[in-house]
Amino acid sequence: MDGGHFTIPTRVYLTVEQRTKLDGLLRLAEQSLDGLLTDLLAAYLIGQTDPLAELGPDPSDARAVELAGRRHELRRLRAKLNDPYNPPPSWLITLVADLESEIARLEHP
């Protein structure tokens, strides 16, 4: 790590024609491949959302963790509930309704 920067070893797979074109463009721009890739990745990352924000609730917030778990379970059960080839048993319909009620209770304490 150097001044807040680090390296990522990687491979770039190009055809012979692509490699020739890239070499020519780098010479014309008087730029290194490292610099070009760094600039491209930096520009790409600016337009992306922060993946840490999408990881889920803070583990120290028990209610948020429980709510996330219940939502995950509800998504899983709804897939079974809406299976066109296997009609759901009545206990599954009841379980989904109870889970929806529990989620609503957790969302609005």
The first five atom37 places (N, CA, C, CB, O) and aatype in JSON, in Angstrom:
{
  "aatype": [12, 3, 7, 7, 8, 13, 16, 9, 14, 16, 1, 19, 18, 10, 16, 19, 6, 5, 1, 16, 11, 10, 3, 7, 10, 10, 1, 10, 0, 6, 5, 15, 10, 3, 7, 10, 10, 16, 3, 10, 10, 0, 0, 18, 10, 9, 7, 5, 16, 3, 14, 10, 0, 6, 10, 7, 14, 3, 14, 15, 3, 0, 1, 0, 19, 6, 10, 0, 7, 1, 1, 8, 6, 10, 1, 1, 10, 1, 0, 11, 10, 2, 3, 14, 18, 2, 14, 14, 14, 15, 17, 10, 9, 16, 10, 19, 0, 3, 10, 6, 15, 6, 9, 0, 1, 10, 6, 8, 14],
  "atom_mask": [
    [1, 1, 1, 1, 1],
    [1, 1, 1, 1, 1],
    [1, 1, 1, 0, 1],
    [1, 1, 1, 0, 1],
    [1, 1, 1, 1, 1],
    [1, 1, 1, 1, 1],
    [1, 1, 1, 1, 1],
    [1, 1, 1, 1, 1],
    [1, 1, 1, 1, 1],
    [1, 1, 1, 1, 1],
    [1, 1, 1, 1, 1],
    [1, 1, 1, 1, 1],
    [1, 1, 1, 1, 1],
    [1, 1, 1, 1, 1],
    [1, 1, 1, 1, 1],
    [1, 1, 1, 1, 1],
    [1, 1, 1, 1, 1],
    [1, 1, 1, 1, 1],
    [1, 1, 1, 1, 1],
    [1, 1, 1, 1, 1],
    [1, 1, 1, 1, 1],
    [1, 1, 1, 1, 1],
    [1, 1, 1, 1, 1],
    [1, 1, 1, 0, 1],
    [1, 1, 1, 1, 1],
    [1, 1, 1, 1, 1],
    [1, 1, 1, 1, 1],
    [1, 1, 1, 1, 1],
    [1, 1, 1, 1, 1],
    [1, 1, 1, 1, 1],
    [1, 1, 1, 1, 1],
    [1, 1, 1, 1, 1],
    [1, 1, 1, 1, 1],
    [1, 1, 1, 1, 1],
    [1, 1, 1, 0, 1],
    [1, 1, 1, 1, 1],
    [1, 1, 1, 1, 1],
    [1, 1, 1, 1, 1],
    [1, 1, 1, 1, 1],
    [1, 1, 1, 1, 1],
    [1, 1, 1, 1, 1],
    [1, 1, 1, 1, 1],
    [1, 1, 1, 1, 1],
    [1, 1, 1, 1, 1],
    [1, 1, 1, 1, 1],
    [1, 1, 1, 1, 1],
    [1, 1, 1, 0, 1],
    [1, 1, 1, 1, 1],
    [1, 1, 1, 1, 1],
    [1, 1, 1, 1, 1],
    [1, 1, 1, 1, 1],
    [1, 1, 1, 1, 1],
    [1, 1, 1, 1, 1],
    [1, 1, 1, 1, 1],
    [1, 1, 1, 1, 1],
    [1, 1, 1, 0, 1],
    [1, 1, 1, 1, 1],
    [1, 1, 1, 1, 1],
    [1, 1, 1, 1, 1],
    [1, 1, 1, 1, 1],
    [1, 1, 1, 1, 1],
    [1, 1, 1, 1, 1],
    [1, 1, 1, 1, 1],
    [1, 1, 1, 1, 1],
    [1, 1, 1, 1, 1],
    [1, 1, 1, 1, 1],
    [1, 1, 1, 1, 1],
    [1, 1, 1, 1, 1],
    [1, 1, 1, 0, 1],
    [1, 1, 1, 1, 1],
    [1, 1, 1, 1, 1],
    [1, 1, 1, 1, 1],
    [1, 1, 1, 1, 1],
    [1, 1, 1, 1, 1],
    [1, 1, 1, 1, 1],
    [1, 1, 1, 1, 1],
    [1, 1, 1, 1, 1],
    [1, 1, 1, 1, 1],
    [1, 1, 1, 1, 1],
    [1, 1, 1, 1, 1],
    [1, 1, 1, 1, 1],
    [1, 1, 1, 1, 1],
    [1, 1, 1, 1, 1],
    [1, 1, 1, 1, 1],
    [1, 1, 1, 1, 1],
    [1, 1, 1, 1, 1],
    [1, 1, 1, 1, 1],
    [1, 1, 1, 1, 1],
    [1, 1, 1, 1, 1],
    [1, 1, 1, 1, 1],
    [1, 1, 1, 1, 1],
    [1, 1, 1, 1, 1],
    [1, 1, 1, 1, 1],
    [1, 1, 1, 1, 1],
    [1, 1, 1, 1, 1],
    [1, 1, 1, 1, 1],
    [1, 1, 1, 1, 1],
    [1, 1, 1, 1, 1],
    [1, 1, 1, 1, 1],
    [1, 1, 1, 1, 1],
    [1, 1, 1, 1, 1],
    [1, 1, 1, 1, 1],
    [1, 1, 1, 1, 1],
    [1, 1, 1, 1, 1],
    [1, 1, 1, 1, 1],
    [1, 1, 1, 1, 1],
    [1, 1, 1, 1, 1],
    [1, 1, 1, 1, 1],
    [1, 1, 1, 1, 1]
  ],
  "atom_positions": [
    [[0.86, -1.18, 0.0], [0.0, 0.0, 0.0], [0.89, 1.23, 0.0], [-0.97, 0.0, 1.23], [1.84, 1.32, 0.79]],
    [[0.6, 2.17, -0.88], [1.44, 3.33, -1.04], [0.58, 4.58, -1.06], [2.27, 3.22, -2.34], [-0.12, 4.84, -2.04]],
    [[0.61, 5.36, 0.01], [-0.15, 6.61, 0.05], [-1.64, 6.41, -0.12], [0.0, 0.0, 0.0], [-2.31, 7.24, -0.74]],
    [[-2.2, 5.32, 0.41], [-3.62, 5.08, 0.28], [-4.0, 4.31, -0.97], [0.0, 0.0, 0.0], [-5.17, 4.01, -1.18]],
    [[-3.03, 3.98, -1.81], [-3.29, 3.22, -3.02], [-2.79, 1.79, -2.85], [-2.63, 3.89, -4.24], [-1.88, 1.54, -2.07]],
    [[-3.37, 0.87, -3.56], [-2.9, -0.5, -3.54], [-3.03, -1.08, -4.93], [-3.68, -1.35, -2.51], [-3.71, -0.52, -5.78]],
    [[-2.38, -2.19, -5.16], [-2.41, -2.82, -6.48], [-3.32, -4.04, -6.45], [-0.98, -3.22, -6.94], [-3.48, -4.7, -5.42]],
    [[-3.91, -4.32, -7.6], [-4.74, -5.5, -7.77], [-4.18, -6.27, -8.96], [-6.26, -5.12, -7.98], [-4.37, -5.86, -10.11]],
    [[-3.5, -7.37, -8.7], [-3.0, -8.16, -9.82], [-4.17, -8.74, -10.63], [-2.06, -9.29, -9.33], [-5.1, -9.3, -10.06]],
    [[-4.1, -8.6, -11.93], [-5.17, -9.1, -12.77], [-4.64, -9.4, -14.16], [-6.34, -8.09, -12.85], [-3.5, -9.06, -14.48]],
    [[-5.44, -10.03, -14.98], [-5.11, -10.29, -16.37], [-6.18, -9.68, -17.24], [-4.97, -11.82, -16.65], [-7.36, -9.66, -16.87]],
    [[-5.77, -9.18, -18.38], [-6.7, -8.64, -19.35], [-6.54, -9.47, -20.61], [-6.43, -7.1, -19.63], [-5.44, -9.61, -21.13]],
    [[-7.63, -10.02, -21.1], [-7.59, -10.89, -22.27], [-8.05, -10.11, -23.49], [-8.47, -12.14, -22.06], [-9.21, -9.69, -23.58]],
    [[-7.13, -9.93, -24.45], [-7.41, -9.19, -25.67], [-7.0, -10.01, -26.87], [-6.69, -7.83, -25.66], [-6.12, -10.87, -26.8]],
    [[-7.65, -9.72, -27.98], [-7.21, -10.33, -29.23], [-5.94, -9.6, -29.68], [-8.32, -10.25, -30.33], [-5.58, -8.57, -29.11]],
    [[-5.27, -10.14, -30.68], [-4.06, -9.5, -31.2], [-4.39, -8.1, -31.71], [-3.42, -10.36, -32.33], [-3.65, -7.15, -31.48]],
    [[-5.51, -7.99, -32.41], [-5.91, -6.68, -32.95], [-6.21, -5.68, -31.83], [-7.16, -6.84, -33.86], [-5.82, -4.51, -31.91]],
    [[-6.89, -6.14, -30.79], [-7.2, -5.26, -29.66], [-5.92, -4.81, -28.95], [-8.14, -5.96, -28.67], [-5.79, -3.65, -28.57]],
    [[-5.0, -5.74, -28.78], [-3.74, -5.41, -28.11], [-2.95, -4.39, -28.92], [-2.89, -6.67, -27.89], [-2.38, -3.45, -28.36]],
    [[-2.9, -4.57, -30.24], [-2.18, -3.64, -31.12], [-2.82, -2.25, -31.04], [-2.19, -4.15, -32.58], [-2.11, -1.25, -30.94]],
    [[-4.13, -2.2, -31.07], [-4.84, -0.92, -30.99], [-4.59, -0.26, -29.64], [-6.35, -1.13, -31.21], [-4.35, 0.94, -29.58]],
    [[-4.66, -1.03, -28.57], [-4.42, -0.5, -27.23], [-3.01, 0.07, -27.11], [-4.64, -1.58, -26.18], [-2.82, 1.17, -26.58]],
    [[-2.02, -0.68, -27.58], [-0.64, -0.2, -27.52], [-0.49, 1.13, -28.26], [0.31, -1.24, -28.11], [0.17, 2.05, -27.78]],
    [[-1.1, 1.22, -29.44], [-1.02, 2.46, -30.22], [-1.68, 3.62, -29.5], [0.0, 0.0, 0.0], [-1.14, 4.73, -29.46]],
    [[-2.85, 3.38, -28.93], [-3.57, 4.44, -28.21], [-2.8, 4.9, -26.97], [-4.97, 3.96, -27.81], [-2.77, 6.09, -26.65]],
    [[-2.19, 3.95, -26.27], [-1.4, 4.31, -25.09], [-0.19, 5.15, -25.47], [-0.95, 3.05, -24.33], [0.15, 6.11, -24.78]],
    [[0.47, 4.79, -26.57], [1.63, 5.59, -27.04], [1.19, 7.0, -27.41], [2.31, 4.91, -28.25], [1.84, 7.98, -27.05]],
    [[0.07, 7.1, -28.15], [-0.41, 8.43, -28.56], [-0.77, 9.29, -27.35], [-1.63, 8.28, -29.48], [-0.49, 10.48, -27.33]],
    [[-1.39, 8.69, -26.36], [-1.81, 9.43, -25.17], [-0.68, 9.58, -24.16], [-2.99, 8.73, -24.51], [-0.83, 10.26, -23.14]],
    [[0.46, 8.94, -24.45], [1.59, 8.94, -23.52], [1.14, 8.54, -22.12], [2.27, 10.33, -23.48], [1.42, 9.22, -21.13]],
    [[0.42, 7.42, -22.07], [-0.14, 6.93, -20.82], [0.23, 5.46, -20.67], [-1.68, 7.13, -20.79], [0.38, 4.73, -21.65]],
    [[0.38, 5.05, -19.43], [0.66, 3.63, -19.17], [-0.65, 2.86, -19.06], [1.5, 3.45, -17.88], [-1.7, 3.44, -18.82]],
    [[-0.56, 1.56, -19.24], [-1.74, 0.73, -19.07], [-2.26, 0.81, -17.63], [-1.44, -0.73, -19.45], [-3.47, 0.84, -17.4]],
    [[-1.35, 0.85, -16.67], [-1.75, 0.99, -15.27], [-2.57, 2.25, -15.05], [-0.52, 1.0, -14.35], [-3.61, 2.22, -14.39]],
    [[-2.11, 3.35, -15.61], [-2.81, 4.62, -15.45], [-4.17, 4.6, -16.11], [0.0, 0.0, 0.0], [-5.15, 5.1, -15.55]],
    [[-4.25, 4.01, -17.32], [-5.53, 3.93, -18.02], [-6.53, 3.09, -17.23], [-5.32, 3.33, -19.42], [-7.68, 3.5, -17.04]],
    [[-6.09, 1.91, -16.78], [-7.01, 1.06, -16.02], [-7.43, 1.69, -14.7], [-6.36, -0.28, -15.75], [-8.58, 1.55, -14.28]],
    [[-6.51, 2.39, -14.05], [-6.85, 3.08, -12.81], [-7.91, 4.14, -13.06], [-5.6, 3.72, -12.19], [-8.88, 4.25, -12.3]],
    [[-7.73, 4.93, -14.12], [-8.71, 5.97, -14.46], [-10.07, 5.37, -14.82], [-8.2, 6.82, -15.62], [-11.11, 5.87, -14.4]],
    [[-10.05, 4.28, -15.6], [-11.31, 3.63, -15.98], [-12.05, 3.08, -14.76], [-11.05, 2.49, -16.98], [-13.26, 3.27, -14.63]],
    [[-11.32, 2.4, -13.88], [-11.96, 1.86, -12.68], [-12.47, 2.95, -11.75], [-10.99, 0.96, -11.94], [-13.55, 2.83, -11.17]],
    [[-11.7, 4.01, -11.61], [-12.13, 5.11, -10.74], [-13.41, 5.74, -11.28], [-11.01, 6.19, -10.62], [-14.33, 6.03, -10.51]],
    [[-13.49, 5.95, -12.6], [-14.69, 6.53, -13.2], [-15.88, 5.57, -13.05], [-14.44, 6.85, -14.7], [-17.0, 6.0, -12.79]],
    [[-15.63, 4.29, -13.21], [-16.69, 3.29, -13.06], [-17.23, 3.29, -11.63], [-16.17, 1.89, -13.43], [-18.45, 3.27, -11.42]],
    [[-16.34, 3.31, -10.66], [-16.74, 3.23, -9.26], [-17.52, 4.46, -8.8], [-15.53, 3.05, -8.38], [-18.36, 4.36, -7.91]],
    [[-17.26, 5.61, -9.39], [-17.98, 6.83, -9.03], [-19.47, 6.66, -9.29], [-17.43, 8.03, -9.81], [-20.29, 7.16, -8.52]],
    [[-19.83, 5.96, -10.36], [-21.23, 5.8, -10.73], [-21.94, 4.65, -10.03], [0.0, 0.0, 0.0], [-23.12, 4.43, -10.27]],
    [[-21.25, 3.92, -9.16], [-21.85, 2.77, -8.5], [-22.31, 3.12, -7.09], [-20.86, 1.6, -8.46], [-21.78, 4.03, -6.45]],
    [[-23.31, 2.37, -6.61], [-23.74, 2.55, -5.23], [-22.75, 1.85, -4.31], [-25.19, 2.0, -5.02], [-22.01, 0.96, -4.73]],
    [[-22.75, 2.25, -3.07], [-21.85, 1.67, -2.09], [-22.39, 0.29, -1.68], [-21.69, 2.6, -0.85], [-23.47, 0.21, -1.11]],
    [[-21.65, -0.78, -1.96], [-22.17, -2.11, -1.61], [-22.32, -2.32, -0.11], [-21.27, -3.17, -2.17], [-23.13, -3.14, 0.32]],
    [[-21.57, -1.59, 0.69], [-21.69, -1.73, 2.14], [-23.04, -1.24, 2.63], [-20.58, -0.98, 2.85], [-23.55, -1.71, 3.64]],
    [[-23.63, -0.29, 1.9], [-24.94, 0.22, 2.28], [-26.03, -0.81, 2.01], [-25.25, 1.52, 1.53], [-27.12, -0.73, 2.59]],
    [[-25.75, -1.79, 1.12], [-26.75, -2.78, 0.77], [-26.57, -4.1, 1.52], [-26.7, -3.03, -0.71], [-27.3, -5.05, 1.26]],
    [[-25.63, -4.16, 2.44], [-25.35, -5.41, 3.14], [-26.46, -5.83, 4.09], [-24.07, -5.29, 3.89], [-26.62, -7.01, 4.37]],
    [[-27.2, -4.89, 4.57], [-28.27, -5.25, 5.49], [-28.16, -4.46, 6.78], [0.0, 0.0, 0.0], [-27.4, -3.5, 6.87]],
    [[-28.92, -4.88, 7.76], [-28.99, -4.12, 9.01], [-27.72, -4.27, 9.84], [-30.19, -4.56, 9.82], [-26.95, -5.21, 9.68]],
    [[-27.54, -3.32, 10.73], [-26.45, -3.37, 11.69], [-26.69, -4.53, 12.64], [-26.32, -2.01, 12.47], [-27.76, -4.62, 13.24]],
    [[-25.71, -5.44, 12.78], [-25.92, -6.61, 13.63], [-26.22, -6.27, 15.09], [-24.71, -7.49, 13.58], [-26.77, -7.1, 15.82]],
    [[-25.87, -5.06, 15.52], [-26.15, -4.69, 16.91], [-27.61, -4.28, 17.1], [-25.23, -3.56, 17.33], [-28.06, -4.17, 18.24]],
    [[-28.35, -4.06, 16.02], [-29.76, -3.7, 16.09], [-30.59, -4.98, 15.96], [-30.14, -2.65, 14.98], [-30.89, -5.42, 14.85]],
    [[-30.95, -5.56, 17.08], [-31.62, -6.86, 17.11], [-32.94, -6.83, 16.34], [-31.86, -7.3, 18.55], [-33.27, -7.79, 15.63]],
    [[-33.7, -5.75, 16.48], [-34.99, -5.67, 15.79], [-34.8, -5.65, 14.28], [-35.76, -4.43, 16.24], [-35.54, -6.31, 13.55]],
    [[-33.81, -4.9, 13.8], [-33.55, -4.83, 12.37], [-33.06, -6.17, 11.83], [-32.51, -3.73, 12.06], [-33.43, -6.57, 10.73]],
    [[-32.24, -6.86, 12.61], [-31.76, -8.18, 12.2], [-32.93, -9.16, 12.12], [-30.68, -8.71, 13.18], [-33.04, -9.93, 11.17]],
    [[-33.79, -9.13, 13.13], [-34.95, -10.02, 13.13], [-35.88, -9.7, 11.97], [-35.71, -9.91, 14.45], [-36.4, -10.61, 11.32]],
    [[-36.1, -8.42, 11.69], [-36.96, -8.0, 10.59], [-36.38, -8.48, 9.26], [-37.12, -6.47, 10.59], [-37.12, -8.97, 8.4]],
    [[-35.07, -8.34, 9.07], [-34.43, -8.79, 7.84], [-34.59, -10.31, 7.67], [-32.94, -8.41, 7.83], [-34.84, -10.8, 6.57]],
    [[-34.45, -11.03, 8.77], [-34.62, -12.47, 8.71], [-36.04, -12.88, 8.36], [0.0, 0.0, 0.0], [-36.25, -13.8, 7.58]],
    [[-37.01, -12.18, 8.93], [-38.41, -12.49, 8.63], [-38.75, -12.16, 7.17], [-39.35, -11.69, 9.58], [-39.48, -12.91, 6.52]],
    [[-38.21, -11.05, 6.67], [-38.46, -10.7, 5.26], [-37.86, -11.74, 4.33], [-37.88, -9.3, 4.94], [-38.46, -12.12, 3.32]],
    [[-36.66, -12.19, 4.67], [-36.02, -13.23, 3.86], [-36.87, -14.5, 3.85], [-34.6, -13.54, 4.4], [-37.08, -15.1, 2.79]],
    [[-37.35, -14.9, 5.0], [-38.2, -16.1, 5.11], [-39.5, -15.91, 4.33], [-38.51, -16.41, 6.58], [-39.98, -16.85, 3.69]],
    [[-40.07, -14.71, 4.38], [-41.32, -14.44, 3.66], [-41.09, -14.56, 2.15], [-41.85, -13.04, 4.02], [-41.92, -15.12, 1.44]],
    [[-39.97, -14.02, 1.65], [-39.66, -14.14, 0.22], [-39.55, -15.61, -0.18], [-38.35, -13.39, -0.12], [-40.04, -16.01, -1.24]],
    [[-38.91, -16.39, 0.65], [-38.74, -17.82, 0.37], [-40.09, -18.54, 0.34], [-37.82, -18.46, 1.42], [-40.35, -19.35, -0.55]],
    [[-40.94, -18.22, 1.3], [-42.24, -18.89, 1.38], [-43.2, -18.44, 0.28], [-42.87, -18.64, 2.73], [-43.99, -19.24, -0.22]],
    [[-43.12, -17.17, -0.1], [-44.01, -16.68, -1.17], [-43.74, -17.4, -2.48], [-43.84, -15.17, -1.36], [-44.66, -17.64, -3.27]],
    [[-42.49, -17.76, -2.72], [-42.17, -18.5, -3.93], [-42.91, -19.84, -3.93], [-40.64, -18.73, -4.05], [-43.39, -20.28, -4.98]],
    [[-42.99, -20.48, -2.78], [-43.72, -21.75, -2.67], [-45.23, -21.52, -2.74], [-43.36, -22.48, -1.36], [-45.98, -22.35, -3.25]],
    [[-45.65, -20.4, -2.22], [-47.07, -20.08, -2.19], [-47.61, -19.85, -3.6], [-47.33, -18.85, -1.32], [-48.76, -20.16, -3.89]],
    [[-46.78, -19.3, -4.47], [-47.2, -18.94, -5.82], [-46.75, -19.93, -6.88], [-46.68, -17.56, -6.16], [-46.67, -19.58, -8.06]],
    [[-46.45, -21.15, -6.49], [-46.04, -22.19, -7.43], [-47.27, -22.65, -8.22], [-45.36, -23.39, -6.69], [-48.19, -23.22, -7.63]],
    [[-47.3, -22.41, -9.54], [-48.5, -22.75, -10.31], [-48.74, -24.26, -10.44], [-48.41, -22.14, -11.69], [-49.85, -24.68, -10.76]],
    [[-47.72, -25.06, -10.2], [-47.86, -26.51, -10.38], [-48.19, -27.24, -9.08], [-46.59, -27.07, -10.95], [-48.64, -28.39, -9.11]],
    [[-47.97, -26.58, -7.96], [-48.25, -27.21, -6.66], [-49.06, -26.25, -5.8], [-46.93, -27.62, -5.94], [-48.51, -25.31, -5.24]],
    [[-50.35, -26.46, -5.7], [-51.15, -25.56, -4.87], [-50.67, -25.62, -3.42], [-52.65, -25.93, -4.95], [-50.33, -26.7, -2.91]],
    [[-50.63, -24.47, -2.76], [-50.09, -24.45, -1.4], [-51.06, -25.09, -0.41], [-49.79, -23.01, -0.98], [-52.28, -24.97, -0.54]],
    [[-50.51, -25.77, 0.59], [-51.38, -26.29, 1.65], [-51.88, -25.14, 2.52], [-50.62, -27.33, 2.52], [-51.29, -24.06, 2.54]],
    [[-52.95, -25.38, 3.22], [-53.56, -24.31, 4.03], [-52.63, -23.82, 5.13], [-54.87, -24.81, 4.65], [-52.64, -22.64, 5.47]],
    [[-51.8, -24.74, 5.69], [-50.88, -24.31, 6.75], [-49.86, -23.31, 6.21], [-50.17, -25.52, 7.36], [-49.41, -22.44, 6.95]],
    [[-49.48, -23.43, 4.92], [-48.53, -22.49, 4.34], [-49.16, -21.12, 4.17], [-48.01, -23.0, 2.99], [-48.52, -20.1, 4.42]],
    [[-50.4, -21.1, 3.74], [-51.13, -19.83, 3.6], [-51.23, -19.13, 4.95], [-52.56, -20.07, 3.01], [-51.03, -17.92, 5.05]],
    [[-51.53, -19.89, 5.99], [-51.62, -19.34, 7.35], [-50.25, -18.84, 7.82], [-52.16, -20.41, 8.32], [-50.15, -17.77, 8.42]],
    [[-49.21, -19.62, 7.56], [-47.86, -19.23, 7.97], [-47.43, -17.93, 7.31], [-46.87, -20.35, 7.63], [-46.84, -17.07, 7.96]],
    [[-47.71, -17.77, 6.02], [-47.36, -16.54, 5.31], [-48.13, -15.36, 5.89], [-47.64, -16.68, 3.79], [-47.56, -14.29, 6.08]],
    [[-49.41, -15.54, 6.15], [-50.22, -14.46, 6.74], [-49.69, -14.07, 8.11], [-51.7, -14.89, 6.84], [-49.61, -12.88, 8.43]],
    [[-49.32, -15.06, 8.92], [-48.77, -14.77, 10.25], [-47.43, -14.04, 10.14], [-48.59, -16.06, 11.04], [-47.15, -13.12, 10.9]],
    [[-46.62, -14.46, 9.18], [-45.32, -13.82, 8.99], [-45.49, -12.38, 8.52], [-44.48, -14.61, 7.98], [-44.75, -11.49, 8.95]],
    [[-46.44, -12.13, 7.64], [-46.72, -10.76, 7.19], [-47.16, -9.89, 8.36], [-47.81, -10.77, 6.09], [-46.76, -8.73, 8.45]],
    [[-47.98, -10.44, 9.24], [-48.42, -9.69, 10.43], [-47.26, -9.39, 11.35], [-49.5, -10.48, 11.19], [-47.14, -8.29, 11.9]],
    [[-46.39, -10.38, 11.52], [-45.22, -10.2, 12.39], [-44.28, -9.14, 11.82], [-44.47, -11.54, 12.55], [-43.72, -8.34, 12.57]],
    [[-44.11, -9.13, 10.52], [-43.27, -8.12, 9.88], [-43.87, -6.73, 10.08], [-43.1, -8.42, 8.36], [-43.15, -5.77, 10.39]],
    [[-45.17, -6.61, 9.89], [-45.84, -5.33, 10.09], [-45.67, -4.85, 11.53], [-47.33, -5.43, 9.73], [-45.48, -3.66, 11.77]],
    [[-45.75, -5.78, 12.48], [-45.56, -5.41, 13.9], [-44.14, -4.94, 14.15], [-45.89, -6.61, 14.82], [-43.93, -3.97, 14.88]],
    [[-43.16, -5.61, 13.55], [-41.76, -5.22, 13.75], [-41.43, -3.88, 13.07], [-40.84, -6.31, 13.23], [-40.59, -3.12, 13.55]],
    [[-42.1, -3.63, 11.95], [-41.85, -2.37, 11.23], [-42.4, -1.16, 11.99], [-42.48, -2.43, 9.83], [-41.84, -0.07, 11.9]],
    [[-43.44, -1.35, 12.7], [-44.1, -0.25, 13.43], [-44.29, -0.65, 14.89], [-45.47, 0.12, 12.77], [-45.38, -1.05, 15.29]],
    [[-43.22, -0.54, 15.68], [-43.33, -0.98, 17.09], [-44.23, -0.1, 17.91], [-41.98, -1.02, 17.73], [-44.42, -0.34, 19.1]]
  ]
}
